[in-house]
Amino acid sequence: MKRNIFMIVFFVSVVLYAVPFTTQGMIKVPDAYVMPHKMAEISAITYRAANESESYGTDFAGVLNVGIYNWLEFGFVGTANEFYYMNIKGRLIQETETLPAISLGIENLGTGVKVDQVGDFENTNDVTDLDDYRRNSIYFVMSKYSLLRGLPFIPYLETNIHLGFGTGRFKGNLELSKQTGGLFGGFEFKPSQYYSILAEMDGYNINAGLSGKYKNISACLGLYRLEELDRRDLKYAFSVKYIFDVFSDKKAYEENIQYAKKNQMPVGKKVISKKGEILTDNPLKDELDAMIARRKQAEKDLEEIKKILREE
């Protein structure tokens, strides 16, 4: 069954050729995490938007992302507009309990679209949102996972924050993007193990979305360029992804690659320790157990000190 699903998604990815969702991260904001060694993510995307004449057009894309040696990730993109390009991301710092993950990357390698060729609302040769294809868009990004506690309706909420700066497609001429000057950021809230709520400012515009995941399969519905709703109809996209982990030592259902960390982390209903052990189905309980263990160790150390002082 798993093999059949992979073959179907792979076939769709090859047949369909949308700029949205082709980034190595959230919707259009890249994150600082890279995929584990020999793990691959295959995506099929459809993007629907109104062009200059207010007629709707649909773009398609197929994407393949591959992790190399746990610190480098390559992305290969092919679109129905006959754009074929690469995205590359390299991790500089691994996320820890106190430090964020930090990565440096470049998007749109090989598109050939220069910055001075693009206008805010230009659609050349039936290409929707040509500005998203700006070539050689370099970025620096930081990502940090956190666990919010004490919320009124749920015991805890998994969150992920991404903040970075970029050139090329990350810069725009709208009111908000002029003020940010290439600065971008994104927030992911995970109320459940099955879905996440996404909100971001990609340096050019505001996007939002809803992402769902089950084992190796995920899907995402994104709403784009919300700052332009006063002059344009809503733009939206839908993507389906499959994580191919046959050749990887790490498995998608054991470790969420978006939250890859060395320290303890919640993954759906499970918590994976830095040694790869499944600890519990509740991250708050695990934190409490860790606090109790540290207290017991402190009491033991104190007794040893008292014993030494008595002997002296």
NORFEN-V68748 format. One record per helix or strand of 3 or more residues. SS is the DSSP state (h for helix, s for strand). FROM is the first residue (numbers start at 0). TO is the last residue. If there is no record, write none. Layout:
# NORFEN-V68748
SS;FROM;TO + SS;FROM;TO
This chain:
# NORFEN-V68748
h;1;14 + s;39;49 + s;55;67 + s;71;78 + s;83;92 + s;100;108 + h;114;116 + h;123;125 + h;129;132 + s;136;148 + s;155;165 + h;167;169 + h;174;179 + s;182;189 + s;194;200 + s;205;213 + s;216;223 + h;225;227 + s;234;243 + h;256;258 + s;264;266 + s;269;271 + h;282;310
